[in-house]
Amino acid sequence: MANRLIELTARDQEIVSTLTHSVRVLTVSQVGRTWWAATASPEVNARRRLRSLEHAGLITSLSLIAHPEITLPGPVVTWQRRFPEPDASELASALARRWTEPERETHCAVATDEAAARFGGNGGRPPRESEATHDIHLSAVYLRMVQELPTRASSWIPEATLKKGQGIKVPDAMVRDGKHKTAIEFGGAYSRQKLADFHRHCQGRGLAYELW
């Protein structure tokens, strides 16, 4: 289908900018509850507008197989330099226990290369199968921050933008509170070793972190 021009509303621009600058993927449910929460049918309205943005060449709609979105009451761990190191084995077990429902088809949207060209940022790569649950929940963390701590959310730098070194696992995102930097990581099915490596990475660079 040929791309067609549409007049982008401020809401359209926020959605596309979120996908190009902050997160890789948004579910239809996330779009609905964030941008159409005040309407009678948030998901219906979200789906309709996402279809228009897809026809305009700015997003790609797709179905991902992922665990249903879980409630995130807050970070599982908040660490700063004066705090003791979390027990990686206990933490890995706690993270694994969160996934009580099987994976299912989840309707999502990702930005296109054309959107990245127009808005800056990144686009064109949907989450891999192994990344879907993680990326959807990282988006939930970001959207919650936008609602509760918008100034902090405005400093969000996603992993795709952070500098990477050979063999170094950078955080999912970085935020600032004044001059204080905090790494943001969403813990999917993380092993004890992966959690320990992440802690050492942040500790070695003087970074506080939140593990959600």
TANORPE-V579914 format. One record per backbone hydrogen bond with DSSP energy under -0.5 kcal/mol. NH is the residue of the N-H (numbers start at 1). CO is the residue of the C=O. E is the energy in kcal/mol with one decimal. If there is no record, write none. Layout:
BEGIN
nh={NH NH}
co={CO CO}
e={E E}
END
This chain:
BEGIN
nh={4 8 13 14 15 16 17 18 19 20 21 22 23 26 28 31 32 33 34 35 36 36 39 45 46 47 48 49 50 51 52 53 54 55 56 57 58 59 60 62 64 66 66 68 73 76 77 79 83 88 91 92 93 94 95 96 97 98 99 100 104 106 108 109 110 112 116 117 118 119 120 122 124 126 131 132 132 135 136 137 138 139 140 141 142 143 144 145 146 147 148 149 153 154 155 156 157 158 158 159 161 162 162 168 170 172 173 174 175 177 179 180 182 183 184 185 187 188 190 195 196 197 198 199 200 201 202 203 204 205 205 206 207 208 209 210 211 212 212}
co={55 6 9 10 11 12 13 14 15 16 17 18 18 109 107 27 28 29 30 31 31 32 36 41 42 43 44 45 46 47 48 49 50 51 52 54 53 53 110 108 106 64 104 102 71 211 211 209 80 86 87 88 89 90 91 92 93 95 96 98 66 64 62 26 60 58 112 113 114 115 116 20 111 124 128 128 129 131 132 133 134 135 136 137 138 139 140 141 142 143 144 145 149 150 152 153 174 21 156 172 158 158 159 165 168 184 184 157 182 180 177 177 175 208 173 210 185 186 188 191 192 193 194 195 196 197 198 199 200 201 202 203 202 181 79 183 77 185 210}
e={-1.6 -0.7 -2.3 -2.0 -2.2 -2.6 -2.6 -2.2 -1.7 -1.7 -2.5 -1.7 -2.5 -2.0 -2.5 -2.4 -2.6 -2.6 -1.5 -2.7 -0.5 -2.0 -1.8 -2.4 -2.5 -2.8 -2.1 -2.2 -2.7 -1.8 -1.3 -2.2 -2.2 -2.2 -1.5 -1.7 -2.4 -0.9 -2.8 -1.9 -2.8 -0.8 -2.4 -0.5 -0.6 -2.3 -1.8 -2.9 -2.3 -0.8 -2.4 -2.5 -1.9 -2.3 -2.5 -2.0 -1.7 -1.1 -1.2 -1.4 -2.7 -2.7 -3.1 -2.5 -2.0 -1.8 -1.9 -2.2 -1.9 -3.1 -2.1 -3.0 -2.9 -0.6 -1.6 -1.0 -0.7 -3.2 -2.4 -1.9 -2.3 -1.9 -1.4 -2.0 -2.3 -2.8 -2.1 -2.0 -2.3 -1.7 -2.6 -3.0 -2.7 -1.8 -1.5 -1.7 -2.4 -0.6 -0.5 -2.1 -1.7 -1.1 -0.6 -1.9 -0.9 -0.9 -1.6 -1.8 -2.4 -2.9 -0.5 -1.8 -2.7 -2.9 -2.9 -2.4 -0.6 -0.9 -1.7 -2.1 -2.4 -2.7 -2.2 -2.3 -2.3 -2.4 -2.3 -3.0 -2.7 -0.9 -0.6 -1.2 -2.9 -1.3 -2.3 -2.6 -2.9 -3.2 -0.6}
END
